[in-house]
Structure formats: C-alpha cells, structure tokens
Amino acid sequence: MRREEFEKKYVTLRQTSPGHPLMSVISKGYTPLSCEYLLIALANPEAQIESPSKDSLFTRQGSLYSKRALLSNRLWDCISDVQRADLSMQIQDLQSQIINVKRDIAYVEKTGKLPPEKTKGRFVPEDGRSKEKKLKSVRTRISQITKQLKEERLKSSPDQRIINGYERRIDDFRAFAAELS
C-alpha cells in the first residue's frame, strides 16, 4: 500500500469508526504494521475492544508483579529480622493479590464477564481454633509494626512517608482484628 492510499483509507476509517480499537496504532503513521491494521480495521469497522476491564486486570497484575520484585530486592537492604519479616509479610500480601487477579482474569476468559464484586478483606477462618491463631498472629503483627513506628519516630530525621505507611498498616491490621473478634 502506498502512502497516499494509506492516508485516504485512514481518513475513511476515522470518519466511519473513530473509536476503533486499532486506531491508536494506525494513527501513528505510515508503517507496514499500521497498513496491515488499517486493512483489518476497514474489513471489520464494528470491532469492539475485547474488554477494558480485562485489560485493567492485566495492568494491575503487572504492577503487582513489579511491586513484589521491588520488595524482594529490598530484602537485601534489611538489617534486622524484624525488617525482613515486615517485608516478607508485604510480599505475601502482594502474592495473594496476584493470585486473586489471576483468578479474576481466568474468570473473565471463561465467562466473558467480570467476576462479582468481592468484599474487601482477608481470609477469615471459620472454626474457632484457626480464628484464634489468626487473631494472635494479627495482634503480633500490630505489636511489631507499632514498635517499628516508635523506632522510626525516634530517629533524628524520621521519614514521614514511612511513618504514614506504618500507621496505615496498623489501621488495616486493627480492622482485620476487629473482623476476627
């Protein structure tokens, strides 16, 4: 396809279906790929984007993977076991979020629809003994994070971002402890 022919067909496509999913690639200019996409788009002008929600799930999954990688790399900088345990808990939380997103993606691929909204929260055990163990674990984490928060505040130049993060995590764990109680 020549450049003049490409430009004419591009104008036609822009007039007939300006929101076509391939338009973002085609609008970048005359390239072999955009020529192929233009022919495909003209053959099927009513095409719809597969699922913007599925795309957002893939985007979320990618960002979670990168956050997990960054936290894993920060393990090398930890000085104490408490810091390593804190990072490990954060990595475990991210991993459970990744698993949930993968499950949602599989559901969308299978049914073509988004899964029903889930309530925000973590797994709450059904039986009493498991619930007690989980509550004890959560209370221990609250104590550990509170200790880290106090240590950060006592530093000569405390980092407010870290302090805010600790406070948010304490609030989250307290809310979770309230669910368990």
Secondary structure, 3 states (H helix, E strand, C coil): CCHHHHHHHHHHHHHHCCCCCCHHHHCCCCCHHHHHHHHHHHHCCCCCCCCHHHHHHHHHHHHHHHHHHHHHHHHHHCCCHHHHHHHHHHHHHHHHHHHHHHHHHHHHHHHCCCCCCCCCCCCCCCCHHHHHHHHHHHHHHHHHHHHHHHHHHHCCCCCHHHHHHHHHHHHHHHHHHHHHC
